[in-house]
């Protein structure tokens, strides 16, 4: 089963950070369903079963509460998206669409962890920096077994998110299981408004400048520009970019950030549709200096999407070494298509390839230096991955 990944906006929104484009679906493209033809064939699509089911539901359904007709329309569209078998293609009804807008703006409510589905089990991809989930000790790879009194055995990511979502100040009890533990453990997490900074910087005493990049949201490009100015002012040639636990974001942000390290015209990422290369995204050549850098990018299983685009571009263009563990492998392109004024369809439209043509979805990126960070390391405040990166840079 292919991994399913969603960004935790409350855990979060089951909406997911996405690497893609935003475009508008003109109303003129909406056609009469009775006359719609499949885009890939000349056969007519028979919508009569849909309308038969619609009419039977309206006539015979006698549940405990009536269902608003518009809600049934949203459900039908979501079912259409689900039929694609692609976890990244989802319909966003009004509430989720609004929440998604909050998420990509960098501020949202919840517990602050990215969750996904692997082999039919809900897992934590990464807790977001400085959030209740991180403070509660949640780690990447933790399996989610129960949310309050509800088992997750039959829940999808969206349903789990709905249970974890809640008002700031309220609590949720989540039962986790971690590899290496003998028993599951319950963790009480207090929900709060999550404000995720795009990045943080540090000039270490050993002369290494560290940029910890937490996401590729709407503010990441401008914030990275300031960070690069800080790095330039530091007069050092030693740089670590940390994208561990970074679930991704906008393609434009990844391209802009990579452009600070690659000459104009160098390939950052390739876009493929149906296995055929359609578009190549190249460096804008923002780098003002040609001085060689001693550079490492820290990655782990929580590095996904735009993080993998940046890391892959710098690795394959021989600008930086990757240190850490295998990345997540989220290499599909989503386009956000408005359906109505307050709903959207997030649809996979292509696949990302590294500059050398490797599919990011095919297992992610392999670090040049593989270093694990165990739960015991976390608990002890140790960071062997950062230590390995520092050792590599100082040895050059």
C-alpha positions in Angstrom: 0.0 0.0 0.0 1.3 3.4 -0.8 1.8 5.8 2.1 -0.9 8.4 2.7 0.2 11.7 4.2 -1.7 14.5 5.6 -0.5 17.5 7.5 -1.6 17.9 11.0 -3.4 21.1 11.4 -5.3 20.0 14.4 -3.6 17.0 14.0 -4.5 18.4 11.6 -6.8 19.1 8.8 -6.4 16.0 6.7 -5.7 18.5 4.0 -2.0 18.2 3.7 0.7 20.6 2.7 1.1 20.2 -1.0 3.7 21.0 -3.6 1.8 22.3 -6.5 0.1 25.2 -8.2 -3.0 27.2 -7.6 -5.3 27.8 -10.6 -8.9 28.7 -11.2 -11.4 26.4 -12.8 -13.6 28.6 -15.0 -17.3 28.1 -14.5 -17.6 27.6 -18.3 -15.9 24.2 -17.8 -18.9 22.9 -15.8 -20.9 20.8 -18.2 -24.3 19.1 -18.1 -23.6 15.7 -16.5 -26.0 14.0 -18.9 -23.8 14.9 -21.8 -20.3 14.5 -20.2 -17.9 12.3 -22.0 -14.8 10.7 -20.5 -11.7 12.8 -21.1 -9.8 9.6 -22.0 -12.3 7.9 -24.2 -15.2 8.5 -26.5 -17.6 6.4 -24.5 -20.6 8.1 -22.9 -20.7 8.2 -19.1 -23.9 6.8 -17.7 -25.0 9.0 -14.8 -28.4 7.3 -14.4 -27.2 5.1 -11.5 -26.1 8.2 -9.6 -29.5 9.9 -10.1 -31.3 6.6 -9.2 -29.3 6.4 -6.0 -29.9 10.1 -5.3 -33.7 9.7 -5.7 -33.9 6.6 -3.6 -32.0 8.2 -0.8 -34.3 11.2 -0.9 -37.4 9.0 -1.0 -36.5 6.2 1.5 -33.8 7.3 3.8 -35.2 7.7 7.4 -32.1 8.2 9.5 -32.1 9.9 12.9 -31.5 13.3 11.4 -32.2 14.8 8.0 -29.2 15.5 5.8 -29.0 18.8 3.9 -29.0 18.2 0.1 -25.9 20.3 -0.3 -24.0 18.1 2.2 -25.0 15.1 0.0 -23.5 16.9 -3.0 -20.2 17.4 -1.1 -20.2 13.8 -0.2 -20.7 12.7 -3.8 -17.8 14.9 -4.9 -15.6 13.4 -2.2 -16.6 9.9 -3.3 -15.6 10.9 -6.9 -12.2 12.0 -5.6 -11.8 8.8 -3.5 -12.5 6.7 -6.5 -9.2 7.8 -7.9 -7.4 5.8 -5.3 -5.0 8.7 -4.7 -4.6 9.8 -1.1 -3.5 13.3 -2.2 -6.5 14.0 -4.3 -9.2 15.3 -2.0 -12.3 17.4 -2.0 -12.4 20.4 0.4 -15.9 21.3 1.5 -16.5 24.8 3.0 -15.1 24.1 6.5 -12.1 22.2 5.3 -11.4 24.7 2.5 -11.3 27.5 5.0 -9.1 25.5 7.4 -6.7 24.7 4.5 -6.3 28.4 3.8 -5.4 28.9 7.4 -2.9 26.0 7.3 -0.9 27.3 4.3 -0.9 30.8 5.8 1.1 29.3 8.7 -1.4 29.6 11.5 -4.1 27.2 12.6 -5.7 25.4 15.6 -4.9 22.0 16.9 -2.2 19.8 18.5 0.4 20.3 15.8 1.4 17.0 14.2 1.5 15.6 10.7 -0.2 12.3 10.4 -0.4 9.7 7.6 -1.4 6.2 6.9 1.0 3.3 6.2 -0.1 -0.2 5.7 -3.6 0.6 7.0 -2.2 2.1 10.3 -2.4 5.7 11.3 1.1 7.0 12.1 2.8 10.3 13.0 4.9 11.6 10.2 6.3 14.4 12.3 5.3 16.7 15.2 5.6 20.3 14.2 8.2 22.4 16.0 7.2 24.0 19.2 3.6 22.6 19.2 1.7 20.7 22.0 2.4 17.4 20.2 6.1 18.0 20.3 6.0 19.1 23.9 4.0 16.0 24.8 6.8 13.8 23.5 5.1 12.6 20.3 7.7 11.3 17.8 7.8 10.5 14.1 6.8 6.9 13.5 4.4 6.7 16.5 1.3 4.6 15.6 -2.1 6.1 16.6 -4.3 3.4 18.1 -7.0 5.3 19.8 -8.4 8.8 20.1 -10.2 9.4 23.3 -12.6 6.3 23.4 -12.5 5.6 19.6 -10.3 2.9 18.1 -8.6 4.0 14.9 -8.7 0.5 13.4 -11.5 1.5 11.0 -10.7 5.2 10.7 -9.2 7.0 7.7 -7.0 10.0 8.2 -9.8 12.5 7.7 -12.0 10.8 10.3 -9.2 10.7 12.8 -8.6 14.4 12.3 -12.2 15.2 13.0 -11.9 13.4 16.3 -8.6 15.2 17.3 -9.8 18.6 16.2 -11.2 20.9 18.9 -11.3 24.2 20.6 -8.0 25.7 22.0 -7.7 24.8 25.7 -9.5 21.5 25.5 -7.7 18.2 25.7 -7.6 15.0 23.7 -6.3 11.6 24.8 -4.4 9.8 22.2 -3.1 6.2 22.6 0.2 5.7 20.8 2.4 2.6 20.1 6.1 3.1 19.4 8.4 0.5 17.9 10.5 -0.9 20.7 7.9 -0.4 23.4 6.1 -3.4 25.0 2.8 -1.6 25.6 0.8 1.3 24.1 0.8 4.5 26.1 -1.8 7.2 26.5 -0.9 10.8 26.1 -3.1 13.8 27.0 -2.5 16.8 24.7 -4.0 20.2 25.2 -5.1 21.8 21.9 -4.1 25.3 21.1 -3.7 27.8 18.3 -0.7 26.7 16.3 1.6 29.3 14.7 4.4 27.6 12.9 7.4 29.8 12.1 8.8 29.0 8.7 12.3 28.8 10.0 14.9 29.6 12.8 18.6 30.5 12.5 21.6 29.9 14.7 25.3 30.7 14.4 27.1 28.0 16.4 30.3 28.6 18.3 32.1 26.3 15.8 31.3 28.7 13.0 28.5 26.6 11.4 25.4 28.5 10.5 22.2 26.5 10.9 18.8 27.2 9.2 16.0 25.1 10.6 13.3 25.2 7.9 10.0 24.0 9.3 7.7 24.4 6.3 7.4 25.9 2.8 4.3 28.1 3.5 3.4 31.5 2.1 6.0 33.2 4.3 9.0 30.8 3.8 10.5 32.6 0.8 10.7 36.0 2.4 11.9 34.6 5.7 14.6 32.5 4.0 15.8 35.6 2.2 16.4 37.2 5.6 18.1 34.1 6.8 20.5 34.0 3.9 21.4 37.7 4.6 22.2 36.6 8.2 24.3 33.8 6.8 26.2 36.2 4.5 26.8 38.6 7.3 28.3 35.8 9.5 31.2 35.5 7.0 31.2 31.7 7.4 31.3 29.2 4.6 29.7 26.4 6.8 26.0 25.9 6.5 23.4 23.3 7.6 19.8 23.4 6.4 17.6 21.2 8.6 14.4 20.0 6.9 13.8 17.1 9.3 10.1 16.8 10.0 9.3 19.4 7.3 6.2 18.2 5.4 6.6 20.6 2.5 4.5 23.4 1.0 4.6 25.5 -2.1 6.7 24.6 -5.1 7.6 28.2 -5.6 9.1 28.4 -2.2 11.3 25.3 -2.8 12.5 26.7 -6.2 13.2 30.1 -4.7 15.2 28.6 -1.8 17.2 26.3 -4.0 18.0 29.3 -6.3 20.2 30.8 -3.6 22.6 27.9 -4.1 22.5 27.0 -7.8 23.6 29.0 -10.8 20.8 30.4 -13.0 19.4 27.7 -15.3 20.4 24.7 -13.2 17.6 22.1 -12.9 15.9 22.0 -9.6 13.0 19.6 -10.3 11.4 18.0 -13.3 7.6 17.6 -13.7 6.3 14.5 -15.4 2.7 13.7 -16.6 1.9 10.1 -17.6 5.7 9.3 -17.5 6.5 12.0 -19.9 8.5 15.1 -18.9 6.3 18.2 -19.3 8.1 21.0 -17.5 11.5 21.7 -15.9 11.9 24.1 -13.0 15.3 25.8 -13.1 17.2 28.0 -10.7 16.6 31.7 -10.8 20.2 32.3 -9.9 19.8 34.3 -6.7 23.2 33.4 -5.4 25.4 36.6 -5.1 28.6 34.8 -4.3 30.4 32.0 -6.1 32.4 31.0 -3.0 32.2 27.2 -2.4 30.2 26.2 0.7 30.7 23.4 3.1 27.0 22.4 3.3 24.8 19.7 4.7 21.0 19.2 4.5 19.6 17.2 7.4 16.7 14.9 6.4 14.5 12.2 8.0 11.3 10.2 7.4 9.3 13.4 8.1 11.0 15.3 5.2 8.4 15.3 2.5 7.3 17.0 -0.7 9.0 20.5 -1.1 11.7 19.4 1.4 12.5 16.5 -0.9 12.6 18.8 -3.9 15.1 21.1 -2.2 17.2 18.3 -0.8 17.3 16.4 -4.0 18.3 19.5 -6.1 21.1 20.3 -3.7 22.3 16.7 -3.5 22.3 16.0 -7.2 23.9 19.3 -8.2 26.8 18.5 -5.8 26.1 21.5 -3.6 25.3 19.7 -0.3 25.5 16.3 1.3 22.4 14.7 2.8 22.7 13.4 6.4 20.0 11.5 8.3 17.5 8.9 7.2 15.5 8.1 4.1 12.9 10.8 3.3 9.2 10.2 3.1 8.8 9.9 -0.7 6.0 12.3 -1.5 6.6 13.2 -5.1 3.2 14.1 -6.6 2.0 17.5 -7.7 -1.3 18.8 -6.5 -3.2 21.6 -8.1 -5.8 23.5 -6.0 -8.9 23.9 -8.1 -11.9 26.0 -6.9 -15.2 24.2 -7.4 -17.4 26.9 -5.9 -16.7 30.1 -4.0 -16.0 28.2 -0.8 -15.0 24.7 -1.9 -12.0 23.3 -3.7 -10.6 20.1 -5.2 -6.9 19.3 -4.5 -6.0 17.1 -7.4 -2.8 15.2 -8.3 -1.8 16.4 -11.8 1.8 15.3 -12.2 4.8 13.7 -10.5 8.1 15.3 -9.4 11.5 14.0 -10.5 14.9 15.0 -9.2 17.3 16.8 -11.6 18.7 13.4 -12.7 15.2 12.0 -13.3 14.6 9.9 -10.2 11.0 9.7 -9.0 10.7 11.2 -5.5 7.7 9.0 -4.9 9.9 5.9 -5.5 11.1 5.5 -1.9 12.2 9.1 -1.3 15.8 10.3 -1.1 18.8 8.3 0.3 21.2 10.3 2.4 24.9 10.4 1.6 25.5 9.7 5.3 22.9 7.5 7.0 22.4 8.2 10.7 19.5 7.2 12.9 18.0 9.2 15.7 16.4 6.8 18.2 13.6 7.5 20.7 16.2 7.2 23.4 18.3 9.9 21.7 15.2 12.2 21.7 14.5 11.5 25.4 18.2 12.2 26.3 18.3 15.4 24.2 20.9 13.9 21.9 21.1 14.6 18.1 23.5 12.2 16.4 22.3 13.3 13.0 23.3 16.9 13.7 26.5 15.7 15.3 27.3 13.7 12.1 26.6 16.8 9.9 28.9 19.0 12.0 31.6 16.4 11.9 31.4 16.1 8.2 31.5 19.9 7.6 34.4 20.5 10.0 36.4 17.6 8.4 36.4 19.2 4.9 
